[in-house]
């Protein structure tokens, strides 16, 4: 490593010396040219303009190579710096969650699992879009989206004025979607208070009694059973009961269900990261029990991460203007999505011709749905993964703002899955993928990947089924079959730009398929209700037989 660094330094010095020599030669040429100027002191303007054009062309040719080299060297520098800092923290040995299992008897070394601080490393860093928006070219794209929102608003107002003869400022669709919001809010408060008290109390009771228990295995199994009952019975079935009994509208359901999933993942991370510390302390016969404080757990429940740590890197101050701007952009995205539905989606599905379900209708629906689906995809990403998480990170002075990476540059679906939502990906990687490999050894990597895909697909389909009040496994099929296939076909070995084009094309088409199928089914169930629906009616597609929609 040191030798390579010395060689790179020598190469840079040699390049800089060559650059200096070239610069001196250029200065000599300039002096020679100045000496060749006419005696009357006038400069040949045509020659000067030609020289400027030549230098500009050379600079433009060198610019992309320069930016590419700077970017690659900067990425390598940051990666090496993080690895070195981790190795220093670990006493000169950079351990990972599985480095202790790579011995000859790795399948018998499960009790030597690395402690949680050897997993994900949190560092102070800004979100990628915050850095990109400082570039005028990138910020112009942001301005283009704002201009498009203004046109959507004007289009809606003009059409309503022509049709109704007045300005219609009623947000009927949004008021319906967020109906019964008070029920959703007190449900969230109940879920949060339960998550704050029950897992912490169970873990604290188990940790303090584990050292003194004469039957530690029975003691652990009892508390594990109580924790699983809490996760499934209280956090799992409780919010689901409220959503179904009170018949919450779609947006209110999304609030409850997404928070339910988030709190379940948070509670699991808290227990998963702290149990090995207690076991290690008991093995070393330490007098102190490593139980986090309530404040540390409370901070974690609000922090924009699903990986528990006792402490996170913190920024020195809170920029309240930045917080207000992020929340304003979130509300702006809500209105943006409303106008996309109002102008592009509702007329398409509500006024569609009354004709039977056919391939022609389906193909036209999919292609007409691609544009609004793509806009909704971008707005959802920007509103939640950037604005919402950055607002809470700023208020909590949470330093690590890498909630996503440059997923738009992905040339493979495997890279897209890793970079689209880093927060959820980290949880799946450390607690689903790596724990699966730890339990079944490293020989079953494909099975571990399949298990992670299955868990993610089931959770996504569960959220959509509950929030839309019908089961239509389009997302599950796309996720498990097409997504899994693309993950192996378009893997990390594909680096050419054509693969980025294919990734975007399939992503656009897939979102169009989702919006088309789920919207058709939604309007079919609105226009073709059943008097006494059975359980099979909730899982049988209504859009295939309802003629009032088509």
C-alpha positions as CSV (number, residue, x, y, z in Angstrom):
1,X,0.0,0.0,0.0
2,X,2.8,2.4,0.9
3,X,4.7,1.5,-2.2
4,X,1.7,2.1,-4.4
5,X,1.1,5.5,-2.7
6,X,4.8,6.5,-3.3
7,X,4.5,5.4,-7.0
8,X,1.4,7.5,-7.4
9,X,3.1,10.5,-5.8
10,X,6.0,10.1,-8.1
11,X,3.7,9.9,-11.1
12,X,1.9,13.0,-10.0
13,X,5.2,14.9,-9.5
14,X,6.5,13.8,-12.9
15,X,3.2,15.0,-14.4
16,X,3.4,18.3,-12.6
17,X,7.1,18.7,-13.7
18,X,6.1,18.0,-17.3
19,X,3.2,20.4,-16.9
20,X,5.6,23.0,-15.6
21,X,8.0,22.4,-18.5
22,X,5.2,22.7,-20.9
23,X,4.1,25.9,-19.3
24,X,7.6,27.3,-19.6
25,X,7.8,26.3,-23.2
26,X,4.4,28.0,-23.8
27,X,5.8,31.1,-22.1
28,X,8.8,31.0,-24.4
29,X,6.6,30.6,-27.4
30,X,4.6,33.6,-26.2
31,X,7.7,35.7,-25.8
32,X,8.9,34.6,-29.3
33,X,5.5,35.5,-30.7
34,X,5.6,38.8,-29.0
35,X,9.0,39.4,-30.5
36,X,7.6,38.6,-33.9
37,X,4.9,41.2,-33.7
38,X,5.0,44.0,-36.2
39,X,7.3,46.9,-35.4
40,X,4.5,49.3,-35.2
41,X,3.2,47.5,-32.0
42,X,0.0,46.3,-33.5
43,X,-1.1,42.7,-32.9
44,X,-2.6,40.5,-35.6
45,X,-6.2,40.0,-34.4
46,X,-6.9,37.1,-36.7
47,X,-4.0,35.2,-35.3
48,X,-5.0,36.0,-31.7
49,X,-8.6,34.9,-32.3
50,X,-7.4,31.6,-33.9
51,X,-5.1,31.0,-31.0
52,X,-7.9,31.5,-28.5
53,X,-10.2,29.2,-30.4
54,X,-7.5,26.5,-30.5
55,X,-6.9,26.8,-26.7
56,X,-10.6,26.7,-26.0
57,X,-11.0,23.6,-28.1
58,X,-8.1,21.9,-26.3
59,X,-9.5,22.9,-22.9
60,X,-13.0,21.4,-23.8
61,X,-11.3,18.2,-24.9
62,X,-9.4,17.9,-21.6
63,X,-12.4,18.9,-19.4
64,X,-14.2,15.5,-19.3
65,X,-11.0,13.6,-18.7
66,X,-10.0,15.9,-15.9
67,X,-13.4,15.7,-14.2
68,X,-13.4,11.9,-14.5
69,X,-9.9,11.6,-13.0
70,X,-10.7,14.0,-10.2
71,X,-13.9,12.1,-9.4
72,X,-12.2,8.7,-9.4
73,X,-9.2,9.9,-7.3
74,X,-11.6,11.6,-4.8
75,X,-13.7,8.5,-4.4
76,X,-10.6,6.3,-3.8
77,X,-9.3,8.9,-1.3
78,X,-12.6,8.9,0.7
79,X,-12.9,5.1,0.6
80,X,-9.3,4.6,1.8
81,X,-9.8,7.3,4.5
82,X,-12.9,5.6,5.9
83,X,-11.2,2.2,5.9
84,X,-8.1,3.6,7.7
85,X,-10.3,5.3,10.3
86,X,-12.2,2.1,10.9
87,X,-9.0,0.1,11.2
88,X,-7.7,2.7,13.8
89,X,-11.0,2.4,15.7
90,X,-10.6,-1.3,15.8
91,X,-7.1,-1.3,17.1
92,X,-5.4,-1.6,13.8
93,X,-7.6,-4.5,12.5
94,X,-10.5,-3.6,10.2
95,X,-13.0,-6.2,11.2
96,X,-16.3,-6.8,9.5
97,X,-19.3,-8.7,10.7
98,X,-17.9,-11.9,9.2
99,X,-14.2,-11.5,9.3
100,X,-14.1,-13.4,12.6
101,X,-15.8,-16.3,10.9
102,X,-13.3,-16.9,8.2
103,X,-11.1,-19.3,10.1
104,X,-11.0,-23.1,9.6
105,X,-13.9,-23.7,11.9
106,X,-16.1,-20.8,10.8
107,X,-19.3,-22.9,11.1
108,X,-18.6,-23.4,14.8
109,X,-17.6,-19.8,15.6
110,X,-21.1,-18.2,15.7
111,X,-20.5,-17.0,19.3
112,X,-17.6,-14.8,18.0
113,X,-19.9,-12.5,16.0
114,X,-18.4,-9.1,15.7
115,X,-19.9,-6.4,17.9
116,X,-22.3,-3.9,16.2
117,X,-19.8,-1.0,15.9
118,X,-18.0,-3.1,13.2
119,X,-21.0,-2.9,10.9
120,X,-22.1,0.3,9.2
121,X,-19.8,3.3,9.8
122,X,-21.5,6.6,10.2
123,X,-19.6,9.7,9.1
124,X,-20.6,13.3,8.6
125,X,-21.5,13.9,5.0
126,X,-24.1,15.8,3.0
127,X,-26.8,14.4,0.8
128,X,-25.8,14.1,-2.8
129,X,-28.5,16.4,-4.1
130,X,-27.5,19.2,-1.7
131,X,-24.0,19.0,-3.3
132,X,-25.3,18.8,-6.8
133,X,-27.7,21.7,-6.4
134,X,-24.7,24.0,-5.9
135,X,-23.9,23.4,-9.6
136,X,-25.9,25.8,-11.7
137,X,-26.5,23.2,-14.5
138,X,-28.1,20.7,-12.0
139,X,-30.1,23.4,-10.2
140,X,-31.7,24.4,-13.6
141,X,-33.3,20.9,-13.7
142,X,-34.8,21.7,-10.3
143,X,-36.1,25.0,-11.7
144,X,-37.6,23.1,-14.7
145,X,-39.7,20.9,-12.4
146,X,-40.9,24.1,-10.5
147,X,-41.9,25.6,-13.9
148,X,-43.8,22.4,-14.8
149,X,-45.7,22.6,-11.5
150,X,-46.7,26.2,-12.3
151,X,-48.0,25.0,-15.6
152,X,-50.0,22.2,-14.0
153,X,-51.6,24.7,-11.6
154,X,-52.4,27.2,-14.4
155,X,-53.8,24.4,-16.6
156,X,-56.1,23.2,-13.8
157,X,-57.3,26.7,-13.0
158,X,-57.9,27.5,-16.7
159,X,-59.8,24.3,-17.4
160,X,-61.9,24.6,-14.3
161,X,-62.7,28.2,-15.2
162,X,-63.8,27.2,-18.7
163,X,-65.8,24.3,-17.5
164,X,-67.4,25.8,-14.4
165,X,-67.3,29.5,-15.2
166,X,-65.4,30.2,-12.0
167,X,-62.1,29.3,-10.2
168,X,-62.4,26.0,-8.4
169,X,-59.9,26.0,-5.5
170,X,-61.3,22.9,-3.9
171,X,-58.8,20.1,-3.3
172,X,-61.3,17.3,-3.2
173,X,-58.9,14.5,-4.1
174,X,-56.4,15.5,-1.4
175,X,-59.0,16.1,1.3
176,X,-60.4,12.6,0.5
177,X,-57.0,10.9,0.5
178,X,-56.0,12.5,3.9
179,X,-59.4,12.0,5.5
180,X,-59.7,10.8,9.1
181,X,-56.2,12.1,9.7
182,X,-56.9,12.5,13.5
183,X,-57.4,8.7,13.7
184,X,-54.1,8.1,11.9
185,X,-52.4,10.5,14.3
186,X,-53.5,9.0,17.6
187,X,-52.8,5.6,16.1
188,X,-49.2,6.7,15.4
189,X,-48.9,8.1,18.9
190,X,-50.0,4.8,20.4
191,X,-47.6,2.9,18.2
192,X,-44.7,5.2,19.1
193,X,-45.3,5.1,22.8
194,X,-45.5,1.3,22.7
195,X,-42.3,1.1,20.7
196,X,-40.6,3.4,23.1
197,X,-41.5,1.5,26.3
198,X,-42.1,-2.2,25.6
199,X,-38.9,-3.2,23.7
200,X,-36.7,-1.1,26.0
201,X,-38.3,-2.5,29.1
202,X,-38.0,-6.1,27.8
203,X,-34.4,-5.6,26.8
204,X,-33.4,-3.9,30.0
205,X,-35.1,-6.7,32.1
206,X,-33.4,-9.4,30.0
207,X,-30.0,-7.8,30.2
208,X,-30.0,-7.2,33.9
209,X,-31.4,-10.6,34.7
210,X,-29.2,-12.6,32.2
211,X,-26.1,-12.4,34.5
212,X,-28.0,-13.5,37.6
213,X,-30.2,-16.2,36.0
214,X,-29.5,-19.8,36.7
215,X,-31.1,-20.7,33.4
216,X,-30.0,-18.1,31.0
217,X,-31.3,-20.0,27.9
218,X,-34.8,-20.2,29.3
219,X,-34.6,-16.6,30.5
220,X,-33.6,-15.5,27.0
221,X,-36.3,-17.6,25.2
222,X,-39.0,-16.2,27.4
223,X,-38.1,-12.6,26.7
224,X,-37.5,-13.4,23.0
225,X,-41.0,-14.8,22.8
226,X,-42.5,-11.7,24.5
227,X,-40.7,-9.5,22.1
228,X,-42.0,-11.5,19.1
229,X,-45.5,-11.3,20.5
230,X,-45.1,-7.5,20.8
231,X,-43.8,-7.2,17.2
232,X,-46.5,-9.3,15.7
233,X,-49.5,-8.7,18.0
234,X,-49.1,-5.1,19.0
235,X,-47.2,-3.4,16.2
236,X,-48.3,-5.8,13.5
237,X,-52.0,-6.5,14.1
238,X,-52.9,-3.4,16.2
239,X,-52.5,-0.7,13.4
240,X,-53.9,-3.1,10.9
241,X,-57.1,-3.5,13.0
242,X,-57.5,0.3,13.2
243,X,-57.0,0.8,9.5
244,X,-59.6,-1.8,8.6
245,X,-62.2,-1.0,11.3
246,X,-62.1,2.8,10.8
247,X,-61.9,2.4,7.0
248,X,-59.2,5.0,6.7
249,X,-58.6,6.6,3.2
250,X,-55.5,5.7,1.2
251,X,-53.1,8.5,2.3
252,X,-54.0,8.1,6.0
253,X,-53.5,4.4,5.6
254,X,-50.1,4.9,4.1
255,X,-49.1,7.0,7.1
256,X,-50.1,4.3,9.6
257,X,-48.7,1.3,7.7
258,X,-45.4,2.9,6.7
259,X,-44.8,4.0,10.3
260,X,-45.8,0.6,11.5
261,X,-43.1,-1.0,9.3
262,X,-40.6,1.6,10.3
263,X,-41.1,1.1,14.0
264,X,-40.9,-2.7,13.7
265,X,-37.6,-2.3,11.9
266,X,-36.3,0.1,14.5
267,X,-37.3,-2.1,17.4
268,X,-35.6,-5.1,15.7
269,X,-32.4,-3.1,15.1
270,X,-32.2,-1.9,18.7
271,X,-32.5,-5.5,20.1
272,X,-30.3,-7.0,17.4
273,X,-27.4,-4.5,18.0
274,X,-27.5,-4.6,21.8
275,X,-27.9,-8.3,22.5
276,X,-24.4,-9.3,21.3
277,X,-23.0,-6.7,23.7
278,X,-24.7,-8.1,26.7
279,X,-23.6,-11.7,25.7
280,X,-20.0,-10.5,25.3
281,X,-20.2,-8.7,28.7
282,X,-21.5,-11.9,30.4
283,X,-18.8,-14.0,28.7
284,X,-16.1,-11.6,30.0
285,X,-17.9,-11.6,33.4
286,X,-18.0,-7.8,33.5
287,X,-19.7,-6.1,36.4
288,X,-21.4,-3.5,34.2
289,X,-24.3,-4.4,32.0
290,X,-24.2,-2.4,28.6
291,X,-27.8,-1.1,28.5
292,X,-28.3,2.1,26.5
293,X,-30.1,5.0,28.1
294,X,-33.6,6.0,27.4
295,X,-32.4,9.2,25.7
296,X,-30.2,7.2,23.3
297,X,-33.1,4.9,22.3
298,X,-35.5,7.9,22.0
299,X,-33.0,9.7,19.7
300,X,-32.7,6.6,17.6
301,X,-36.5,6.3,17.1
302,X,-36.5,9.8,15.6
303,X,-33.2,9.6,13.8
304,X,-33.3,9.0,10.0
305,X,-31.6,5.6,10.1
306,X,-32.7,2.1,10.8
307,X,-29.3,1.0,12.2
308,X,-29.0,1.5,16.0
309,X,-25.9,3.1,17.5
310,X,-25.4,4.6,21.0
311,X,-24.0,7.7,19.4
312,X,-24.0,9.2,15.9
313,X,-21.8,11.9,14.4
314,X,-23.5,15.2,15.0
315,X,-23.3,18.6,13.3
316,X,-22.5,21.6,15.5
317,X,-25.7,23.7,14.9
318,X,-29.2,23.5,13.5
319,X,-30.0,25.5,10.4
320,X,-33.7,26.2,10.9
321,X,-34.0,28.0,7.6
322,X,-32.8,24.8,5.9
323,X,-35.4,22.8,7.9
324,X,-38.2,25.1,6.9
325,X,-37.1,24.9,3.2
326,X,-37.2,21.1,3.3
327,X,-40.6,20.9,4.8
328,X,-41.9,23.5,2.3
329,X,-40.5,21.3,-0.5
330,X,-42.3,18.3,1.0
331,X,-45.6,20.1,0.9
332,X,-44.8,21.4,-2.6
333,X,-44.3,17.8,-3.7
334,X,-47.7,16.8,-2.2
335,X,-49.4,19.5,-4.3
336,X,-47.3,18.4,-7.3
337,X,-48.5,14.8,-7.0
338,X,-52.1,16.1,-6.5
339,X,-51.9,18.0,-9.8
340,X,-50.3,15.1,-11.6
341,X,-53.3,12.9,-10.5
342,X,-55.8,15.6,-11.2
343,X,-54.6,16.5,-14.7
344,X,-53.0,13.2,-16.0
345,X,-54.4,10.2,-14.0
346,X,-58.0,11.0,-13.1
347,X,-59.2,11.9,-16.6
348,X,-57.4,8.8,-18.0
349,X,-59.1,6.3,-15.7
350,X,-62.4,7.9,-14.9
351,X,-63.4,8.8,-18.4
352,X,-62.0,5.7,-20.1
353,X,-64.4,4.1,-22.7
354,X,-66.7,1.4,-21.6
355,X,-65.2,-1.5,-23.4
356,X,-64.2,-4.9,-22.1
357,X,-60.8,-5.7,-20.8
358,X,-58.5,-6.4,-23.8
359,X,-54.8,-6.3,-24.8
360,X,-55.4,-3.1,-26.7
361,X,-56.9,-1.3,-23.7
362,X,-54.1,-2.6,-21.5
363,X,-51.3,-1.4,-23.8
364,X,-52.8,2.0,-24.3
365,X,-53.3,2.4,-20.6
366,X,-49.7,1.4,-19.8
367,X,-48.1,3.9,-22.3
368,X,-50.5,6.7,-21.1
369,X,-49.5,5.9,-17.5
370,X,-45.7,6.1,-18.0
371,X,-45.4,9.9,-17.8
372,X,-47.4,10.4,-14.6
373,X,-45.8,7.3,-13.1
374,X,-42.3,8.7,-13.7
375,X,-43.3,12.1,-12.3
376,X,-44.7,10.4,-9.2
377,X,-41.5,8.3,-8.8
378,X,-39.3,11.4,-8.9
379,X,-41.5,13.4,-6.6
380,X,-41.7,10.6,-4.1
381,X,-38.0,10.2,-4.1
382,X,-37.3,13.9,-3.7
383,X,-40.0,14.5,-1.1
384,X,-39.2,11.6,1.3
385,X,-35.6,10.4,0.7
386,X,-34.2,13.9,0.3
387,X,-36.4,16.6,1.9
388,X,-38.2,14.7,4.7
389,X,-35.1,12.8,6.0
390,X,-32.8,15.8,5.7
391,X,-35.3,17.9,7.6
392,X,-35.3,15.5,10.6
393,X,-31.5,15.0,10.2
394,X,-31.0,18.8,10.5
395,X,-33.3,19.1,13.5
396,X,-31.5,16.3,15.3
397,X,-28.1,17.4,14.1
398,X,-27.7,13.9,12.6
399,X,-24.4,14.1,10.6
400,X,-24.6,11.2,8.1
401,X,-27.0,12.4,5.4
402,X,-26.3,9.6,2.8
403,X,-29.9,8.4,2.5
404,X,-29.4,7.6,-1.2
405,X,-26.6,7.5,-3.7
406,X,-26.4,8.3,-7.4
407,X,-28.9,5.6,-8.4
408,X,-29.7,7.5,-11.6
409,X,-26.2,6.6,-12.9
410,X,-26.8,2.9,-12.4
411,X,-26.0,0.5,-15.2
412,X,-27.3,-2.5,-13.4
413,X,-30.3,-3.3,-11.2
414,X,-28.1,-4.7,-8.5
415,X,-26.5,-1.2,-8.2
416,X,-29.9,0.5,-8.4
417,X,-31.2,-1.6,-5.5
418,X,-28.2,-0.7,-3.4
419,X,-28.3,3.1,-4.1
420,X,-32.0,4.0,-4.4
421,X,-32.8,3.8,-0.7
422,X,-29.7,3.4,1.4
423,X,-31.6,3.6,4.7
424,X,-33.7,0.5,4.0
425,X,-30.9,-1.3,2.1
426,X,-28.6,-1.1,5.1
427,X,-31.2,-2.7,7.3
428,X,-31.8,-5.5,4.8
429,X,-28.1,-6.0,4.2
430,X,-27.1,-6.2,7.9
431,X,-30.1,-7.9,9.4
432,X,-31.5,-10.0,6.6
433,X,-28.7,-10.8,4.2
434,X,-25.7,-11.0,6.5
435,X,-27.6,-12.7,9.4
436,X,-28.9,-15.3,6.9
437,X,-25.3,-15.9,5.8
438,X,-24.1,-16.0,9.4
439,X,-26.8,-18.6,10.2
440,X,-26.4,-20.8,7.1
441,X,-22.7,-20.1,6.4
442,X,-21.5,-18.2,3.3
443,X,-22.2,-21.0,0.9
444,X,-25.8,-19.9,0.3
445,X,-25.3,-16.4,-1.1
446,X,-27.9,-16.9,-3.8
447,X,-30.4,-18.2,-1.3
448,X,-29.7,-15.2,1.0
449,X,-30.3,-12.8,-1.9
450,X,-33.5,-14.6,-2.8
451,X,-34.7,-14.4,0.8
452,X,-34.0,-10.6,0.9
453,X,-35.9,-10.1,-2.3
454,X,-38.8,-12.2,-1.0
455,X,-39.0,-10.2,2.3
456,X,-38.8,-6.9,0.5
457,X,-41.5,-7.9,-2.1
458,X,-43.9,-9.2,0.6
459,X,-43.6,-6.1,2.7
460,X,-44.1,-3.8,-0.3
461,X,-47.1,-5.8,-1.4
462,X,-48.5,-5.8,2.1
463,X,-48.3,-2.0,2.3
464,X,-50.1,-1.6,-1.1
465,X,-52.7,-4.2,-0.3
466,X,-53.7,-2.7,3.0
467,X,-53.5,0.9,1.8
468,X,-55.6,0.3,-1.4
469,X,-57.9,-2.2,0.3
470,X,-57.5,-4.9,-2.3
471,X,-54.9,-7.6,-3.1
472,X,-53.5,-7.3,-6.6
473,X,-49.9,-8.7,-6.6
474,X,-48.6,-6.8,-9.6
475,X,-45.7,-5.3,-7.6
476,X,-44.9,-8.6,-6.1
477,X,-44.7,-10.3,-9.6
478,X,-42.5,-7.4,-11.0
479,X,-40.3,-7.4,-7.9
480,X,-39.8,-11.2,-7.5
481,X,-39.6,-12.3,-11.1
482,X,-38.6,-9.4,-13.4
483,X,-36.6,-7.6,-10.7
484,X,-34.8,-10.8,-9.7
485,X,-34.1,-11.7,-13.3
486,X,-32.8,-8.2,-14.1
487,X,-30.6,-8.3,-11.0
488,X,-28.7,-11.3,-12.4
489,X,-28.8,-10.3,-16.1
490,X,-27.9,-6.6,-15.7
491,X,-25.3,-7.2,-13.0
492,X,-22.4,-5.0,-11.8
493,X,-20.2,-6.2,-14.8
494,X,-22.3,-4.1,-17.1
495,X,-20.7,-0.7,-17.3
496,X,-21.5,0.6,-20.8
497,X,-23.9,3.6,-21.1
498,X,-26.4,1.5,-23.1
499,X,-27.1,-0.4,-19.8
500,X,-28.0,2.8,-18.1
501,X,-30.5,3.5,-21.0
502,X,-32.0,0.0,-20.6
503,X,-32.3,0.4,-16.9
504,X,-34.2,3.7,-17.3
505,X,-36.4,2.3,-20.0
506,X,-37.4,-0.8,-17.9
507,X,-37.8,1.4,-14.8
508,X,-40.2,3.8,-16.7
509,X,-42.1,0.9,-18.2
510,X,-42.4,-0.9,-14.8
511,X,-43.8,2.2,-13.1
512,X,-46.2,2.7,-15.9
513,X,-47.4,-0.9,-15.5
514,X,-47.9,-0.4,-11.7
515,X,-49.9,2.8,-12.1
516,X,-52.0,1.4,-14.9
517,X,-53.0,-1.9,-13.2
518,X,-53.6,-0.5,-9.7
519,X,-55.5,2.5,-11.0
520,X,-57.7,0.3,-13.2
521,X,-58.4,-1.9,-10.2
522,X,-59.2,1.0,-7.9
523,X,-61.7,2.6,-10.3
524,X,-63.2,-0.9,-11.0
525,X,-63.9,-1.4,-7.3
526,X,-65.4,2.1,-7.1
527,X,-67.8,1.7,-10.0
528,X,-68.6,-2.0,-9.6
529,X,-69.1,-2.6,-5.8
530,X,-70.4,-5.9,-4.5
531,X,-73.2,-6.0,-2.0
532,X,-71.8,-8.9,0.1
533,X,-68.2,-9.3,-0.8
534,X,-66.4,-12.5,0.4
535,X,-62.7,-12.9,1.1
536,X,-62.1,-14.2,-2.5
537,X,-63.6,-10.9,-3.8
538,X,-60.8,-9.0,-2.1
539,X,-58.1,-11.0,-3.9
540,X,-60.0,-11.5,-7.3
541,X,-59.2,-8.7,-9.8
542,X,-62.4,-6.7,-10.4
543,X,-61.0,-4.8,-13.4
544,X,-61.1,-7.9,-15.6
545,X,-64.9,-8.2,-15.4
546,X,-66.2,-4.7,-14.6
547,X,-67.6,-3.1,-17.8
548,X,-68.4,0.3,-16.1
549,X,-64.7,1.1,-16.0
550,X,-63.9,0.1,-19.5
